[in-house]
Amino acid sequence: MTQPITPETVSAILRDPNSPLYPTQITVFCDHCGTEATGDYMVSGEMTSAQRLAVAREYLVANEGWEHDEYGDDFCPEHASTGTTR
Ligand SMILES: [Zn+2]
């Protein structure tokens, strides 16, 4: 059974004392132009800030066309895969 995540589902997760996850706002910056992508992501209290950022990156890369390169830089959809931004 697949259902979209509704506010009710999020509320259920938040009420579940066994769930370590909670939503937090994370911002990723384009290292070329400074464009920001801010969103709410489910993280756990045990995750480091680097791990939380990785959650946001993973979402943006998979869904929004962002790119995270081997140098640790992030690029917005406009500057992703240009290869000549450095
Ligand atoms: Zn950019």
PDB file of the backbone (N, CA, C, O) and the ligand in Angstrom, with CONECT records:
HET     ZN  A 101       1
ATOM      1  N   MET A   1       0.854  -1.194   0.000  1.00  0.00           N
ATOM      2  CA  MET A   1       0.000   0.000   0.000  1.00  0.00           C
ATOM      3  C   MET A   1       0.886   1.240   0.000  1.00  0.00           C
ATOM      4  O   MET A   1       1.686   1.450   0.912  1.00  0.00           O
ATOM      5  N   THR A   2       0.732   2.035  -1.015  1.00  0.00           N
ATOM      6  CA  THR A   2       1.530   3.258  -1.073  1.00  0.00           C
ATOM      7  C   THR A   2       0.631   4.471  -0.980  1.00  0.00           C
ATOM      8  O   THR A   2      -0.405   4.561  -1.638  1.00  0.00           O
ATOM      9  N   GLN A   3       1.056   5.398  -0.146  1.00  0.00           N
ATOM     10  CA  GLN A   3       0.306   6.639   0.026  1.00  0.00           C
ATOM     11  C   GLN A   3       1.275   7.802   0.103  1.00  0.00           C
ATOM     12  O   GLN A   3       2.386   7.655   0.612  1.00  0.00           O
ATOM     13  N   PRO A   4       0.862   8.956  -0.396  1.00  0.00           N
ATOM     14  CA  PRO A   4       1.723  10.125  -0.227  1.00  0.00           C
ATOM     15  C   PRO A   4       1.802  10.484   1.251  1.00  0.00           C
ATOM     16  O   PRO A   4       0.886  10.202   2.023  1.00  0.00           O
ATOM     17  N   ILE A   5       2.907  11.108   1.628  1.00  0.00           N
ATOM     18  CA  ILE A   5       3.058  11.522   3.022  1.00  0.00           C
ATOM     19  C   ILE A   5       2.176  12.740   3.273  1.00  0.00           C
ATOM     20  O   ILE A   5       2.378  13.808   2.697  1.00  0.00           O
ATOM     21  N   THR A   6       1.213  12.552   4.132  1.00  0.00           N
ATOM     22  CA  THR A   6       0.290  13.634   4.459  1.00  0.00           C
ATOM     23  C   THR A   6       0.674  14.267   5.794  1.00  0.00           C
ATOM     24  O   THR A   6       1.450  13.689   6.555  1.00  0.00           O
ATOM     25  N   PRO A   7       0.142  15.436   6.077  1.00  0.00           N
ATOM     26  CA  PRO A   7       0.405  16.039   7.396  1.00  0.00           C
ATOM     27  C   PRO A   7      -0.001  15.107   8.525  1.00  0.00           C
ATOM     28  O   PRO A   7       0.611  15.112   9.593  1.00  0.00           O
ATOM     29  N   GLU A   8      -1.045  14.300   8.287  1.00  0.00           N
ATOM     30  CA  GLU A   8      -1.490  13.356   9.301  1.00  0.00           C
ATOM     31  C   GLU A   8      -0.418  12.291   9.555  1.00  0.00           C
ATOM     32  O   GLU A   8      -0.179  11.882  10.691  1.00  0.00           O
ATOM     33  N   THR A   9       0.225  11.851   8.449  1.00  0.00           N
ATOM     34  CA  THR A   9       1.287  10.858   8.587  1.00  0.00           C
ATOM     35  C   THR A   9       2.451  11.425   9.379  1.00  0.00           C
ATOM     36  O   THR A   9       3.008  10.755  10.248  1.00  0.00           O
ATOM     37  N   VAL A  10       2.813  12.663   9.073  1.00  0.00           N
ATOM     38  CA  VAL A  10       3.912  13.308   9.798  1.00  0.00           C
ATOM     39  C   VAL A  10       3.557  13.419  11.276  1.00  0.00           C
ATOM     40  O   VAL A  10       4.394  13.186  12.148  1.00  0.00           O
ATOM     41  N   SER A  11       2.303  13.777  11.546  1.00  0.00           N
ATOM     42  CA  SER A  11       1.861  13.892  12.935  1.00  0.00           C
ATOM     43  C   SER A  11       1.967  12.555  13.642  1.00  0.00           C
ATOM     44  O   SER A  11       2.366  12.482  14.804  1.00  0.00           O
ATOM     45  N   ALA A  12       1.601  11.482  12.917  1.00  0.00           N
ATOM     46  CA  ALA A  12       1.677  10.152  13.498  1.00  0.00           C
ATOM     47  C   ALA A  12       3.118   9.798  13.832  1.00  0.00           C
ATOM     48  O   ALA A  12       3.396   9.218  14.882  1.00  0.00           O
ATOM     49  N   ILE A  13       4.039  10.152  12.926  1.00  0.00           N
ATOM     50  CA  ILE A  13       5.461   9.876  13.168  1.00  0.00           C
ATOM     51  C   ILE A  13       5.926  10.649  14.393  1.00  0.00           C
ATOM     52  O   ILE A  13       6.648  10.120  15.238  1.00  0.00           O
ATOM     53  N   LEU A  14       5.501  11.917  14.480  1.00  0.00           N
ATOM     54  CA  LEU A  14       5.946  12.752  15.593  1.00  0.00           C
ATOM     55  C   LEU A  14       5.394  12.246  16.918  1.00  0.00           C
ATOM     56  O   LEU A  14       6.022  12.415  17.964  1.00  0.00           O
ATOM     57  N   ARG A  15       4.206  11.618  16.873  1.00  0.00           N
ATOM     58  CA  ARG A  15       3.607  11.114  18.113  1.00  0.00           C
ATOM     59  C   ARG A  15       4.184   9.770  18.527  1.00  0.00           C
ATOM     60  O   ARG A  15       4.021   9.333  19.667  1.00  0.00           O
ATOM     61  N   ASP A  16       4.876   9.106  17.564  1.00  0.00           N
ATOM     62  CA  ASP A  16       5.422   7.788  17.850  1.00  0.00           C
ATOM     63  C   ASP A  16       6.702   7.927  18.674  1.00  0.00           C
ATOM     64  O   ASP A  16       7.717   8.400  18.162  1.00  0.00           O
ATOM     65  N   PRO A  17       6.664   7.521  19.938  1.00  0.00           N
ATOM     66  CA  PRO A  17       7.849   7.666  20.797  1.00  0.00           C
ATOM     67  C   PRO A  17       8.998   6.781  20.372  1.00  0.00           C
ATOM     68  O   PRO A  17      10.133   6.987  20.801  1.00  0.00           O
ATOM     69  N   ASN A  18       8.715   5.781  19.518  1.00  0.00           N
ATOM     70  CA  ASN A  18       9.765   4.878  19.069  1.00  0.00           C
ATOM     71  C   ASN A  18      10.478   5.367  17.818  1.00  0.00           C
ATOM     72  O   ASN A  18      11.508   4.820  17.424  1.00  0.00           O
ATOM     73  N   SER A  19       9.912   6.415  17.188  1.00  0.00           N
ATOM     74  CA  SER A  19      10.539   6.935  15.995  1.00  0.00           C
ATOM     75  C   SER A  19      11.555   8.008  16.356  1.00  0.00           C
ATOM     76  O   SER A  19      11.218   8.985  17.026  1.00  0.00           O
ATOM     77  N   PRO A  20      12.801   7.831  15.913  1.00  0.00           N
ATOM     78  CA  PRO A  20      13.853   8.818  16.236  1.00  0.00           C
ATOM     79  C   PRO A  20      13.822  10.011  15.280  1.00  0.00           C
ATOM     80  O   PRO A  20      14.568  10.977  15.443  1.00  0.00           O
ATOM     81  N   LEU A  21      12.938   9.923  14.272  1.00  0.00           N
ATOM     82  CA  LEU A  21      12.953  10.958  13.244  1.00  0.00           C
ATOM     83  C   LEU A  21      12.088  12.160  13.592  1.00  0.00           C
ATOM     84  O   LEU A  21      11.031  12.028  14.208  1.00  0.00           O
ATOM     85  N   TYR A  22      12.552  13.318  13.191  1.00  0.00           N
ATOM     86  CA  TYR A  22      11.749  14.524  13.307  1.00  0.00           C
ATOM     87  C   TYR A  22      12.134  15.455  12.158  1.00  0.00           C
ATOM     88  O   TYR A  22      13.262  15.402  11.667  1.00  0.00           O
ATOM     89  N   PRO A  23      11.197  16.309  11.728  1.00  0.00           N
ATOM     90  CA  PRO A  23      11.503  17.187  10.605  1.00  0.00           C
ATOM     91  C   PRO A  23      12.340  18.393  11.038  1.00  0.00           C
ATOM     92  O   PRO A  23      12.108  18.981  12.094  1.00  0.00           O
ATOM     93  N   THR A  24      13.306  18.741  10.211  1.00  0.00           N
ATOM     94  CA  THR A  24      14.099  19.937  10.480  1.00  0.00           C
ATOM     95  C   THR A  24      14.383  20.637   9.169  1.00  0.00           C
ATOM     96  O   THR A  24      14.426  20.007   8.112  1.00  0.00           O
ATOM     97  N   GLN A  25      14.577  21.947   9.242  1.00  0.00           N
ATOM     98  CA  GLN A  25      14.804  22.732   8.036  1.00  0.00           C
ATOM     99  C   GLN A  25      16.294  22.764   7.707  1.00  0.00           C
ATOM    100  O   GLN A  25      17.122  23.116   8.547  1.00  0.00           O
ATOM    101  N   ILE A  26      16.619  22.391   6.475  1.00  0.00           N
ATOM    102  CA  ILE A  26      18.014  22.345   6.039  1.00  0.00           C
ATOM    103  C   ILE A  26      18.157  23.165   4.760  1.00  0.00           C
ATOM    104  O   ILE A  26      17.327  23.076   3.856  1.00  0.00           O
ATOM    105  N   THR A  27      19.221  23.962   4.698  1.00  0.00           N
ATOM    106  CA  THR A  27      19.478  24.777   3.514  1.00  0.00           C
ATOM    107  C   THR A  27      20.764  24.335   2.835  1.00  0.00           C
ATOM    108  O   THR A  27      21.797  24.174   3.485  1.00  0.00           O
ATOM    109  N   VAL A  28      20.695  24.137   1.514  1.00  0.00           N
ATOM    110  CA  VAL A  28      21.873  23.807   0.722  1.00  0.00           C
ATOM    111  C   VAL A  28      22.144  24.999  -0.196  1.00  0.00           C
ATOM    112  O   VAL A  28      21.221  25.542  -0.803  1.00  0.00           O
ATOM    113  N   PHE A  29      23.418  25.405  -0.297  1.00  0.00           N
ATOM    114  CA  PHE A  29      23.793  26.536  -1.133  1.00  0.00           C
ATOM    115  C   PHE A  29      24.506  26.081  -2.390  1.00  0.00           C
ATOM    116  O   PHE A  29      25.276  25.121  -2.372  1.00  0.00           O
ATOM    117  N   CYS A  30      24.235  26.795  -3.506  1.00  0.00           N
ATOM    118  CA  CYS A  30      25.010  26.568  -4.719  1.00  0.00           C
ATOM    119  C   CYS A  30      26.354  27.255  -4.527  1.00  0.00           C
ATOM    120  O   CYS A  30      26.409  28.450  -4.239  1.00  0.00           O
ATOM    121  N   ASP A  31      27.452  26.489  -4.689  1.00  0.00           N
ATOM    122  CA  ASP A  31      28.777  27.064  -4.470  1.00  0.00           C
ATOM    123  C   ASP A  31      29.213  27.948  -5.632  1.00  0.00           C
ATOM    124  O   ASP A  31      30.270  28.576  -5.571  1.00  0.00           O
ATOM    125  N   HIS A  32      28.416  28.000  -6.675  1.00  0.00           N
ATOM    126  CA  HIS A  32      28.772  28.854  -7.805  1.00  0.00           C
ATOM    127  C   HIS A  32      28.055  30.200  -7.738  1.00  0.00           C
ATOM    128  O   HIS A  32      28.686  31.245  -7.902  1.00  0.00           O
ATOM    129  N   CYS A  33      26.747  30.185  -7.501  1.00  0.00           N
ATOM    130  CA  CYS A  33      25.987  31.438  -7.526  1.00  0.00           C
ATOM    131  C   CYS A  33      25.334  31.783  -6.192  1.00  0.00           C
ATOM    132  O   CYS A  33      24.782  32.873  -6.042  1.00  0.00           O
ATOM    133  N   GLY A  34      25.389  30.864  -5.212  1.00  0.00           N
ATOM    134  CA  GLY A  34      24.839  31.184  -3.899  1.00  0.00           C
ATOM    135  C   GLY A  34      23.349  30.943  -3.761  1.00  0.00           C
ATOM    136  O   GLY A  34      22.771  31.239  -2.716  1.00  0.00           O
ATOM    137  N   THR A  35      22.709  30.405  -4.809  1.00  0.00           N
ATOM    138  CA  THR A  35      21.295  30.074  -4.716  1.00  0.00           C
ATOM    139  C   THR A  35      21.044  29.122  -3.551  1.00  0.00           C
ATOM    140  O   THR A  35      21.816  28.188  -3.332  1.00  0.00           O
ATOM    141  N   GLU A  36      19.968  29.356  -2.805  1.00  0.00           N
ATOM    142  CA  GLU A  36      19.645  28.517  -1.667  1.00  0.00           C
ATOM    143  C   GLU A  36      18.464  27.610  -1.967  1.00  0.00           C
ATOM    144  O   GLU A  36      17.520  28.009  -2.649  1.00  0.00           O
ATOM    145  N   ALA A  37      18.522  26.391  -1.457  1.00  0.00           N
ATOM    146  CA  ALA A  37      17.380  25.481  -1.518  1.00  0.00           C
ATOM    147  C   ALA A  37      17.092  25.044  -0.089  1.00  0.00           C
ATOM    148  O   ALA A  37      17.859  24.287   0.506  1.00  0.00           O
ATOM    149  N   THR A  38      15.986  25.527   0.451  1.00  0.00           N
ATOM    150  CA  THR A  38      15.630  25.200   1.833  1.00  0.00           C
ATOM    151  C   THR A  38      14.419  24.290   1.848  1.00  0.00           C
ATOM    152  O   THR A  38      13.442  24.527   1.137  1.00  0.00           O
ATOM    153  N   GLY A  39      14.488  23.240   2.668  1.00  0.00           N
ATOM    154  CA  GLY A  39      13.357  22.328   2.755  1.00  0.00           C
ATOM    155  C   GLY A  39      13.332  21.652   4.111  1.00  0.00           C
ATOM    156  O   GLY A  39      14.297  21.706   4.873  1.00  0.00           O
ATOM    157  N   ASP A  40      12.208  21.013   4.396  1.00  0.00           N
ATOM    158  CA  ASP A  40      12.085  20.253   5.640  1.00  0.00           C
ATOM    159  C   ASP A  40      12.432  18.799   5.369  1.00  0.00           C
ATOM    160  O   ASP A  40      11.872  18.187   4.460  1.00  0.00           O
ATOM    161  N   TYR A  41      13.349  18.242   6.148  1.00  0.00           N
ATOM    162  CA  TYR A  41      13.779  16.871   5.971  1.00  0.00           C
ATOM    163  C   TYR A  41      13.687  16.116   7.282  1.00  0.00           C
ATOM    164  O   TYR A  41      13.878  16.680   8.360  1.00  0.00           O
ATOM    165  N   MET A  42      13.387  14.815   7.168  1.00  0.00           N
ATOM    166  CA  MET A  42      13.278  13.987   8.364  1.00  0.00           C
ATOM    167  C   MET A  42      14.678  13.547   8.787  1.00  0.00           C
ATOM    168  O   MET A  42      15.389  12.899   8.019  1.00  0.00           O
ATOM    169  N   VAL A  43      15.065  13.897   9.996  1.00  0.00           N
ATOM    170  CA  VAL A  43      16.375  13.497  10.509  1.00  0.00           C
ATOM    171  C   VAL A  43      16.189  12.906  11.901  1.00  0.00           C
ATOM    172  O   VAL A  43      15.115  13.008  12.494  1.00  0.00           O
ATOM    173  N   SER A  44      17.259  12.282  12.417  1.00  0.00           N
ATOM    174  CA  SER A  44      17.208  11.780  13.783  1.00  0.00           C
ATOM    175  C   SER A  44      18.193  12.573  14.628  1.00  0.00           C
ATOM    176  O   SER A  44      19.133  13.173  14.107  1.00  0.00           O
ATOM    177  N   GLY A  45      17.973  12.568  15.917  1.00  0.00           N
ATOM    178  CA  GLY A  45      18.809  13.332  16.828  1.00  0.00           C
ATOM    179  C   GLY A  45      20.239  12.842  16.885  1.00  0.00           C
ATOM    180  O   GLY A  45      21.126  13.542  17.371  1.00  0.00           O
ATOM    181  N   GLU A  46      20.463  11.621  16.381  1.00  0.00           N
ATOM    182  CA  GLU A  46      21.807  11.050  16.439  1.00  0.00           C
ATOM    183  C   GLU A  46      22.645  11.436  15.224  1.00  0.00           C
ATOM    184  O   GLU A  46      23.847  11.172  15.181  1.00  0.00           O
ATOM    185  N   MET A  47      21.999  12.065  14.232  1.00  0.00           N
ATOM    186  CA  MET A  47      22.724  12.404  13.013  1.00  0.00           C
ATOM    187  C   MET A  47      23.562  13.672  13.221  1.00  0.00           C
ATOM    188  O   MET A  47      23.140  14.611  13.896  1.00  0.00           O
ATOM    189  N   THR A  48      24.757  13.670  12.625  1.00  0.00           N
ATOM    190  CA  THR A  48      25.600  14.857  12.670  1.00  0.00           C
ATOM    191  C   THR A  48      25.072  15.865  11.652  1.00  0.00           C
ATOM    192  O   THR A  48      24.242  15.534  10.805  1.00  0.00           O
ATOM    193  N   SER A  49      25.566  17.102  11.748  1.00  0.00           N
ATOM    194  CA  SER A  49      25.126  18.115  10.801  1.00  0.00           C
ATOM    195  C   SER A  49      25.517  17.728   9.383  1.00  0.00           C
ATOM    196  O   SER A  49      24.799  18.033   8.431  1.00  0.00           O
ATOM    197  N   ALA A  50      26.657  17.056   9.242  1.00  0.00           N
ATOM    198  CA  ALA A  50      27.096  16.620   7.918  1.00  0.00           C
ATOM    199  C   ALA A  50      26.139  15.570   7.358  1.00  0.00           C
ATOM    200  O   ALA A  50      25.832  15.567   6.166  1.00  0.00           O
ATOM    201  N   GLN A  51      25.677  14.686   8.229  1.00  0.00           N
ATOM    202  CA  GLN A  51      24.757  13.646   7.787  1.00  0.00           C
ATOM    203  C   GLN A  51      23.400  14.240   7.417  1.00  0.00           C
ATOM    204  O   GLN A  51      22.749  13.787   6.476  1.00  0.00           O
ATOM    205  N   ARG A  52      22.983  15.259   8.168  1.00  0.00           N
ATOM    206  CA  ARG A  52      21.711  15.919   7.852  1.00  0.00           C
ATOM    207  C   ARG A  52      21.791  16.618   6.513  1.00  0.00           C
ATOM    208  O   ARG A  52      20.851  16.587   5.720  1.00  0.00           O
ATOM    209  N   LEU A  53      22.941  17.256   6.269  1.00  0.00           N
ATOM    210  CA  LEU A  53      23.129  17.938   4.996  1.00  0.00           C
ATOM    211  C   LEU A  53      23.106  16.927   3.855  1.00  0.00           C
ATOM    212  O   LEU A  53      22.626  17.221   2.760  1.00  0.00           O
ATOM    213  N   ALA A  54      23.632  15.732   4.125  1.00  0.00           N
ATOM    214  CA  ALA A  54      23.652  14.689   3.112  1.00  0.00           C
ATOM    215  C   ALA A  54      22.236  14.266   2.739  1.00  0.00           C
ATOM    216  O   ALA A  54      21.969  13.935   1.584  1.00  0.00           O
ATOM    217  N   VAL A  55      21.327  14.276   3.717  1.00  0.00           N
ATOM    218  CA  VAL A  55      19.928  13.931   3.451  1.00  0.00           C
ATOM    219  C   VAL A  55      19.319  14.947   2.497  1.00  0.00           C
ATOM    220  O   VAL A  55      18.626  14.586   1.545  1.00  0.00           O
ATOM    221  N   ALA A  56      19.588  16.231   2.764  1.00  0.00           N
ATOM    222  CA  ALA A  56      19.070  17.284   1.902  1.00  0.00           C
ATOM    223  C   ALA A  56      19.668  17.190   0.509  1.00  0.00           C
ATOM    224  O   ALA A  56      18.963  17.333  -0.490  1.00  0.00           O
ATOM    225  N   ARG A  57      20.982  16.949   0.447  1.00  0.00           N
ATOM    226  CA  ARG A  57      21.667  16.825  -0.842  1.00  0.00           C
ATOM    227  C   ARG A  57      21.087  15.682  -1.663  1.00  0.00           C
ATOM    228  O   ARG A  57      20.830  15.817  -2.859  1.00  0.00           O
ATOM    229  N   GLU A  58      20.888  14.555  -0.988  1.00  0.00           N
ATOM    230  CA  GLU A  58      20.389  13.369  -1.682  1.00  0.00           C
ATOM    231  C   GLU A  58      19.034  13.669  -2.320  1.00  0.00           C
ATOM    232  O   GLU A  58      18.764  13.275  -3.454  1.00  0.00           O
ATOM    233  N   TYR A  59      18.184  14.379  -1.563  1.00  0.00           N
ATOM    234  CA  TYR A  59      16.865  14.731  -2.087  1.00  0.00           C
ATOM    235  C   TYR A  59      16.991  15.678  -3.273  1.00  0.00           C
ATOM    236  O   TYR A  59      16.354  15.472  -4.306  1.00  0.00           O
ATOM    237  N   LEU A  60      17.811  16.716  -3.126  1.00  0.00           N
ATOM    238  CA  LEU A  60      17.950  17.723  -4.173  1.00  0.00           C
ATOM    239  C   LEU A  60      18.561  17.136  -5.444  1.00  0.00           C
ATOM    240  O   LEU A  60      18.146  17.482  -6.550  1.00  0.00           O
ATOM    241  N   VAL A  61      19.549  16.245  -5.287  1.00  0.00           N
ATOM    242  CA  VAL A  61      20.181  15.617  -6.434  1.00  0.00           C
ATOM    243  C   VAL A  61      19.184  14.715  -7.159  1.00  0.00           C
ATOM    244  O   VAL A  61      19.133  14.699  -8.389  1.00  0.00           O
ATOM    245  N   ALA A  62      18.384  13.960  -6.384  1.00  0.00           N
ATOM    246  CA  ALA A  62      17.459  12.993  -6.975  1.00  0.00           C
ATOM    247  C   ALA A  62      16.210  13.655  -7.554  1.00  0.00           C
ATOM    248  O   ALA A  62      15.637  13.164  -8.526  1.00  0.00           O
ATOM    249  N   ASN A  63      15.791  14.770  -6.955  1.00  0.00           N
ATOM    250  CA  ASN A  63      14.499  15.342  -7.351  1.00  0.00           C
ATOM    251  C   ASN A  63      14.550  16.728  -7.965  1.00  0.00           C
ATOM    252  O   ASN A  63      13.643  17.105  -8.706  1.00  0.00           O
ATOM    253  N   GLU A  64      15.594  17.494  -7.673  1.00  0.00           N
ATOM    254  CA  GLU A  64      15.597  18.896  -8.102  1.00  0.00           C
ATOM    255  C   GLU A  64      16.701  19.233  -9.102  1.00  0.00           C
ATOM    256  O   GLU A  64      16.838  20.382  -9.521  1.00  0.00           O
ATOM    257  N   GLY A  65      17.492  18.216  -9.482  1.00  0.00           N
ATOM    258  CA  GLY A  65      18.517  18.479 -10.483  1.00  0.00           C
ATOM    259  C   GLY A  65      19.796  19.103  -9.954  1.00  0.00           C
ATOM    260  O   GLY A  65      20.613  19.601 -10.728  1.00  0.00           O
ATOM    261  N   TRP A  66      19.975  19.078  -8.642  1.00  0.00           N
ATOM    262  CA  TRP A  66      21.213  19.604  -8.065  1.00  0.00           C
ATOM    263  C   TRP A  66      22.346  18.603  -8.283  1.00  0.00           C
ATOM    264  O   TRP A  66      22.119  17.440  -8.615  1.00  0.00           O
ATOM    265  N   GLU A  67      23.579  19.093  -8.085  1.00  0.00           N
ATOM    266  CA  GLU A  67      24.739  18.222  -8.224  1.00  0.00           C
ATOM    267  C   GLU A  67      25.663  18.417  -7.026  1.00  0.00           C
ATOM    268  O   GLU A  67      25.886  19.536  -6.566  1.00  0.00           O
ATOM    269  N   HIS A  68      26.200  17.285  -6.529  1.00  0.00           N
ATOM    270  CA  HIS A  68      27.183  17.344  -5.443  1.00  0.00           C
ATOM    271  C   HIS A  68      28.428  16.673  -5.973  1.00  0.00           C
ATOM    272  O   HIS A  68      28.420  15.469  -6.230  1.00  0.00           O
ATOM    273  N   ASP A  69      29.521  17.444  -6.144  1.00  0.00           N
ATOM    274  CA  ASP A  69      30.690  16.855  -6.790  1.00  0.00           C
ATOM    275  C   ASP A  69      31.699  16.282  -5.798  1.00  0.00           C
ATOM    276  O   ASP A  69      31.523  16.352  -4.582  1.00  0.00           O
ATOM    277  N   GLU A  70      32.773  15.708  -6.370  1.00  0.00           N
ATOM    278  CA  GLU A  70      33.755  15.012  -5.530  1.00  0.00           C
ATOM    279  C   GLU A  70      34.584  15.959  -4.678  1.00  0.00           C
ATOM    280  O   GLU A  70      35.308  15.518  -3.786  1.00  0.00           O
ATOM    281  N   TYR A  71      34.487  17.241  -4.940  1.00  0.00           N
ATOM    282  CA  TYR A  71      35.232  18.215  -4.134  1.00  0.00           C
ATOM    283  C   TYR A  71      34.414  18.696  -2.933  1.00  0.00           C
ATOM    284  O   TYR A  71      34.906  19.465  -2.108  1.00  0.00           O
ATOM    285  N   GLY A  72      33.143  18.230  -2.841  1.00  0.00           N
ATOM    286  CA  GLY A  72      32.303  18.637  -1.728  1.00  0.00           C
ATOM    287  C   GLY A  72      31.480  19.876  -2.008  1.00  0.00           C
ATOM    288  O   GLY A  72      30.853  20.430  -1.106  1.00  0.00           O
ATOM    289  N   ASP A  73      31.482  20.315  -3.266  1.00  0.00           N
ATOM    290  CA  ASP A  73      30.706  21.492  -3.616  1.00  0.00           C
ATOM    291  C   ASP A  73      29.309  21.108  -4.091  1.00  0.00           C
ATOM    292  O   ASP A  73      29.085  20.015  -4.611  1.00  0.00           O
ATOM    293  N   ASP A  74      28.370  22.044  -3.895  1.00  0.00           N
ATOM    294  CA  ASP A  74      27.001  21.824  -4.354  1.00  0.00           C
ATOM    295  C   ASP A  74      26.682  22.827  -5.461  1.00  0.00           C
ATOM    296  O   ASP A  74      27.099  23.984  -5.415  1.00  0.00           O
ATOM    297  N   PHE A  75      25.930  22.350  -6.460  1.00  0.00           N
ATOM    298  CA  PHE A  75      25.558  23.235  -7.553  1.00  0.00           C
ATOM    299  C   PHE A  75      24.066  23.153  -7.831  1.00  0.00           C
ATOM    300  O   PHE A  75      23.489  22.066  -7.870  1.00  0.00           O
ATOM    301  N   CYS A  76      23.447  24.314  -8.025  1.00  0.00           N
ATOM    302  CA  CYS A  76      22.025  24.367  -8.339  1.00  0.00           C
ATOM    303  C   CYS A  76      21.801  23.794  -9.741  1.00  0.00           C
ATOM    304  O   CYS A  76      22.757  23.593 -10.489  1.00  0.00           O
ATOM    305  N   PRO A  77      20.535  23.529 -10.100  1.00  0.00           N
ATOM    306  CA  PRO A  77      20.251  22.939 -11.410  1.00  0.00           C
ATOM    307  C   PRO A  77      20.850  23.732 -12.563  1.00  0.00           C
ATOM    308  O   PRO A  77      21.227  23.161 -13.586  1.00  0.00           O
ATOM    309  N   GLU A  78      20.937  25.053 -12.395  1.00  0.00           N
ATOM    310  CA  GLU A  78      21.472  25.899 -13.470  1.00  0.00           C
ATOM    311  C   GLU A  78      22.962  25.676 -13.679  1.00  0.00           C
ATOM    312  O   GLU A  78      23.463  25.830 -14.792  1.00  0.00           O
ATOM    313  N   HIS A  79      23.681  25.312 -12.605  1.00  0.00           N
ATOM    314  CA  HIS A  79      25.130  25.160 -12.699  1.00  0.00           C
ATOM    315  C   HIS A  79      25.607  23.720 -12.575  1.00  0.00           C
ATOM    316  O   HIS A  79      26.811  23.469 -12.615  1.00  0.00           O
ATOM    317  N   ALA A  80      24.687  22.767 -12.425  1.00  0.00           N
ATOM    318  CA  ALA A  80      25.068  21.365 -12.330  1.00  0.00           C
ATOM    319  C   ALA A  80      25.602  20.856 -13.652  1.00  0.00           C
ATOM    320  O   ALA A  80      25.119  21.240 -14.717  1.00  0.00           O
ATOM    321  N   SER A  81      26.620  19.971 -13.578  1.00  0.00           N
ATOM    322  CA  SER A  81      27.132  19.283 -14.751  1.00  0.00           C
ATOM    323  C   SER A  81      27.724  20.193 -15.818  1.00  0.00           C
ATOM    324  O   SER A  81      27.853  19.778 -16.970  1.00  0.00           O
ATOM    325  N   THR A  82      28.087  21.425 -15.466  1.00  0.00           N
ATOM    326  CA  THR A  82      28.727  22.269 -16.441  1.00  0.00           C
ATOM    327  C   THR A  82      30.200  21.880 -16.555  1.00  0.00           C
ATOM    328  O   THR A  82      30.798  21.974 -17.627  1.00  0.00           O
ATOM    329  N   GLY A  83      30.785  21.434 -15.412  1.00  0.00           N
ATOM    330  CA  GLY A  83      32.156  20.970 -15.433  1.00  0.00           C
ATOM    331  C   GLY A  83      33.180  22.076 -15.559  1.00  0.00           C
ATOM    332  O   GLY A  83      34.381  21.805 -15.539  1.00  0.00           O
ATOM    333  N   THR A  84      32.742  23.301 -15.687  1.00  0.00           N
ATOM    334  CA  THR A  84      33.705  24.395 -15.876  1.00  0.00           C
ATOM    335  C   THR A  84      33.448  25.513 -14.872  1.00  0.00           C
ATOM    336  O   THR A  84      33.754  26.680 -15.118  1.00  0.00           O
ATOM    337  N   THR A  85      32.869  25.119 -13.719  1.00  0.00           N
ATOM    338  CA  THR A  85      32.491  26.144 -12.753  1.00  0.00           C
ATOM    339  C   THR A  85      33.625  26.496 -11.799  1.00  0.00           C
ATOM    340  O   THR A  85      33.520  27.443 -11.020  1.00  0.00           O
ATOM    341  N   ARG A  86      34.739  25.706 -11.867  1.00  0.00           N
ATOM    342  CA  ARG A  86      35.798  26.001 -10.909  1.00  0.00           C
ATOM    343  C   ARG A  86      36.944  26.735 -11.584  1.00  0.00           C
ATOM    344  O   ARG A  86      37.933  27.069 -10.931  1.00  0.00           O
TER     345      ARG A  86
HETATM  346 ZN    ZN A 101      24.049  28.117  -9.201  1.00  0.00          ZN2+
END
